[in-house]
Amino acid sequence: MPKLTKEIRDSVVANAKLEFLENGFEHTSMRKIASNVGISVAGLYKLFANKEALFDEVVKPAIVEFDTYYESVKKDSVRKLECEEFDAIWSGRSIESILNLLYADFDAFKLIICCSTGTKYENFLHDLVVREQKDTEKFVQRLEESGVSVRPVRSEYVHILMRSYYGALFDVVRHDFTRNQAEQFLIVLNKFFEPGWREIFRV
């Protein structure tokens, strides 16, 4: 059995990405990945404890980048609040930043959105919406504490609208949009949602 070097590990990850993209997580064979790379199945399991650990290795860098981006947007919203830049609070996230994020590792997001059934990522969109909803509710509370009048909106309405927004956002991944196509679509998406958020919260 060849020595399990970093090069072999990297080859496993690269091959696994292709297999997951073609077959989805549930129908991807660890035996096939091992054969493609030229190592034994036992060797593969020395590198990765199970198939989900291998899937996680493929998509985790994109998840980390997404979380970093999400937290930066949240901090920027707080900054706008503290600086009383209320008109800018509900404006859309930077299209350029979103595109850079998605297209830096498009395949990983494709795996998360389309091929992750059977992994901890299969509810990625739902979990993201719940996270965003909670953060938005906390932010609205801070707005009110700062003296900004905000119209109350039923929690389930906010959840449905956020699900619609993120579903549409990640459709650029589902439909394999080119970066240019995605840019044009996100311009339309933001034009649709920005006035809507302002209207329902009446900020």
Secondary structure, DSSP 8 states (H G I E B T S, - for coil): -----HHHHHHHHHHHHHHHHHHTTTT--HHHHHHHHT--HHHHHHH-SSHHHHHHHHHHHHHHHHHHHHHHHHHHHHHHHHTT-GGGTTS---HHHHHHHHHHSHHHHHHHHHS-TTSTTTTHHHHHHHHHHHHHHHHHHHHHHTT-------HHHHHHHHHHHHHHHTHHHHTT--HHHHHHHHHHHHHHHHHHHHHHHT-
